[in-house]
Amino acid sequence: MKWLHTNISRVALKKCDLLHLVRFEFMSVGFLHDVTQDHIVARQMVGFNKCLVKGLAYHGFSEIRREKLKPKPKKRPVLDDANPTFSWVIDEKQEEKLTKSPGKFVRSKRFWCQGYPMQLMLNYAKDLNKCGFFLAVCDLEDEACLHVSYTVKSGFFSKKAKHLFTSAESDWGFRSLDRSKAQMGKSFNIDIWVKIHE
């Protein structure tokens, strides 16, 4: 959708027939409701309403009826969870900014998890021994509600952190974490594994 928005004119978008490549049946009901139904780009495309109804209907069908569908939607292979969902490198410039301005945030680039755009945020406390760490789910509509958990690991933190939270309009996955004294003043990586609970 982002590529289409950037590369295709509004007139051409109305004639674009790429939606048949999207597996609406495997989007969760929550994702169809919170993200897909009001998507500014997708709504302009030919056949969008039919695809949306097809995805919602699939979830309402009995198992027997799902088995009789032709063509039967094919699931993608499951990805290996060994690798982090996102790795954020805090370089020396960002580290200096965090140290000189306690309480102010540094933000990561956006990354995606199961179709949801996300972003990490980090700030230091005044005593520099603690920091605030956030996982934000971006661009959710007012009625949206998403259960998210994450595990974050970095030599920068004194221990691995896990957190389960519900992201609604302005909710964030906030944790207060202790800093590792060995990493102060150096660049470091923050690895995060994100899981969305349907």
C-alpha positions as CSV (number, residue, x, y, z in Angstrom):
1,M,0.0,0.0,0.0
2,K,2.9,2.3,0.8
3,W,4.5,1.6,-2.5
4,L,1.2,2.2,-4.4
5,H,0.7,5.5,-2.6
6,T,4.1,6.7,-3.6
7,N,4.3,5.4,-7.1
8,I,0.8,5.2,-8.6
9,S,-1.3,8.2,-9.5
10,R,-4.8,8.5,-8.0
11,V,-6.4,7.9,-11.4
12,A,-4.3,4.8,-12.0
13,L,-5.0,3.5,-8.5
14,K,-8.7,3.3,-9.2
15,K,-7.9,0.9,-12.1
16,C,-5.3,-1.1,-10.2
17,D,-6.2,-4.7,-9.8
18,L,-3.5,-5.9,-7.3
19,L,-5.9,-6.6,-4.4
20,H,-6.5,-10.1,-5.6
21,L,-2.9,-10.8,-4.6
22,V,-3.6,-9.9,-1.0
23,R,-4.8,-12.7,1.4
24,F,-7.7,-11.0,3.1
25,E,-8.8,-14.3,4.6
26,F,-5.6,-14.5,6.7
27,M,-5.9,-11.0,8.2
28,S,-7.3,-11.2,11.7
29,V,-10.8,-9.7,12.2
30,G,-9.1,-7.1,14.4
31,F,-6.7,-6.1,11.6
32,L,-9.5,-6.0,9.1
33,H,-11.5,-3.7,11.4
34,D,-8.7,-1.5,12.8
35,V,-6.4,-1.1,9.8
36,T,-7.8,-2.4,6.5
37,Q,-11.4,-1.1,6.3
38,D,-10.4,2.5,6.4
39,H,-7.1,2.3,4.6
40,I,-6.8,5.4,2.5
41,V,-5.1,3.7,-0.4
42,A,-6.8,0.3,-0.5
43,R,-10.3,1.9,-0.4
44,Q,-9.7,3.6,-3.7
45,M,-8.8,0.3,-5.5
46,V,-11.2,-1.7,-7.7
47,G,-12.9,-4.5,-5.8
48,F,-11.8,-3.4,-2.3
49,N,-15.3,-3.8,-0.7
50,K,-15.6,-7.3,-2.2
51,C,-12.2,-8.3,-0.9
52,L,-12.9,-6.9,2.6
53,V,-16.2,-8.8,2.8
54,K,-14.5,-11.9,1.6
55,G,-11.9,-11.6,4.4
56,L,-14.6,-11.0,7.1
57,A,-16.8,-13.8,5.7
58,Y,-13.9,-16.3,5.8
59,H,-13.7,-15.8,9.6
60,G,-17.5,-16.4,10.0
61,F,-17.6,-19.5,7.9
62,S,-17.6,-23.0,9.5
63,E,-14.5,-25.2,9.1
64,I,-16.4,-27.4,6.6
65,R,-17.3,-24.4,4.4
66,R,-13.7,-23.1,4.6
67,E,-12.4,-26.5,3.4
68,K,-14.8,-26.3,0.3
69,L,-13.6,-22.9,-0.8
70,K,-12.1,-22.7,-4.3
71,P,-9.5,-21.5,-4.8
72,K,-8.4,-22.3,-1.3
73,P,-6.3,-19.6,0.3
74,K,-2.7,-20.7,1.0
75,K,-0.9,-19.7,4.1
76,R,2.6,-18.3,4.0
77,P,5.3,-20.4,5.6
78,V,5.9,-19.6,9.3
79,L,8.9,-17.4,9.9
80,D,11.7,-18.4,12.3
81,D,11.4,-16.4,15.6
82,A,15.1,-16.8,16.4
83,N,15.8,-13.5,14.7
84,P,14.6,-10.3,16.3
85,T,11.6,-8.5,14.8
86,F,13.7,-5.3,14.7
87,S,17.3,-4.2,15.7
88,W,18.0,-0.6,16.6
89,V,21.5,0.7,16.6
90,I,22.1,3.6,19.0
91,D,25.2,5.3,17.6
92,E,27.5,7.6,19.5
93,K,25.7,10.7,18.3
94,Q,22.3,9.5,19.6
95,E,24.0,8.3,22.9
96,E,25.4,11.8,23.3
97,K,22.0,13.4,22.7
98,L,20.4,11.0,25.3
99,T,23.1,11.8,27.9
100,K,23.0,15.6,27.4
101,S,19.2,15.8,27.4
102,P,17.7,13.4,30.0
103,G,14.0,13.0,29.6
104,K,14.1,13.7,25.8
105,F,13.3,10.8,23.5
106,V,15.3,9.4,20.6
107,R,13.1,7.5,18.1
108,S,13.9,4.5,15.9
109,K,12.8,4.3,12.3
110,R,9.4,2.6,11.8
111,F,9.3,-1.1,11.4
112,W,6.5,-3.5,10.6
113,C,5.1,-6.5,12.5
114,Q,2.2,-8.4,11.0
115,G,1.1,-5.4,9.1
116,Y,1.2,-2.9,12.0
117,P,3.7,-0.1,11.8
118,M,5.7,0.2,15.1
119,Q,8.5,2.4,16.5
120,L,10.8,2.3,19.5
121,M,11.6,5.2,21.8
122,L,14.3,5.6,24.4
123,N,15.1,8.3,27.0
124,Y,17.4,8.5,30.0
125,A,16.5,9.5,33.5
126,K,18.2,12.4,35.2
127,D,20.6,10.2,37.1
128,L,21.5,8.3,33.9
129,N,21.2,4.9,35.6
130,K,17.7,4.3,34.4
131,C,16.0,4.7,31.1
132,G,12.5,4.7,29.7
133,F,11.9,2.3,26.8
134,F,8.8,2.4,24.7
135,L,7.3,0.3,21.9
136,A,4.6,2.3,20.1
137,V,2.1,0.8,17.7
138,C,1.6,3.7,15.2
139,D,-1.5,5.0,13.4
140,L,-4.2,3.0,15.1
141,E,-7.7,4.3,14.9
142,D,-9.7,5.4,18.0
143,E,-11.6,2.1,18.3
144,A,-8.5,-0.1,17.7
145,C,-7.3,-2.5,20.4
146,L,-4.3,-4.7,20.0
147,H,-2.7,-7.1,22.5
148,V,1.1,-7.0,22.1
149,S,4.0,-8.5,23.9
150,Y,7.7,-8.0,23.4
151,T,11.0,-9.1,24.6
152,V,13.9,-6.7,24.4
153,K,17.6,-7.6,24.8
154,S,20.6,-5.4,24.7
155,G,24.0,-5.3,26.4
156,F,22.9,-1.8,27.3
157,F,20.2,-3.0,29.7
158,S,21.2,-4.8,32.9
159,K,18.8,-7.6,32.1
160,K,16.4,-8.9,29.4
161,A,13.0,-7.3,29.6
162,K,9.6,-8.8,28.7
163,H,6.3,-6.9,28.6
164,L,2.7,-7.5,27.7
165,F,0.4,-4.6,27.0
166,T,-2.7,-3.5,25.2
167,S,-2.3,-0.8,22.6
168,A,-5.3,1.4,22.2
169,E,-5.4,4.9,20.8
170,S,-2.7,6.4,23.0
171,D,-1.3,3.3,24.9
172,W,2.4,2.5,24.7
173,G,4.4,-0.5,25.8
174,F,6.5,1.4,28.4
175,R,9.2,-0.1,30.6
176,S,11.6,1.6,33.0
177,L,14.9,-0.3,32.7
178,D,18.3,-0.2,34.5
179,R,21.3,0.7,32.4
180,S,24.4,-1.4,32.2
181,K,27.3,0.7,33.5
182,A,29.7,-1.1,31.2
183,Q,27.9,0.3,28.1
184,M,27.8,4.0,29.0
185,G,29.2,6.3,26.4
186,K,29.4,3.7,23.7
187,S,27.2,2.8,20.8
188,F,25.0,-0.3,21.3
189,N,22.2,-2.5,19.7
190,I,18.7,-3.0,21.0
191,D,17.0,-6.2,19.7
192,I,13.3,-6.6,20.1
193,W,11.0,-9.6,19.5
194,V,7.4,-8.5,19.0
195,K,4.4,-10.8,19.2
196,I,0.8,-9.9,18.4
197,H,-1.9,-11.8,20.3
198,E,-5.1,-12.3,18.4
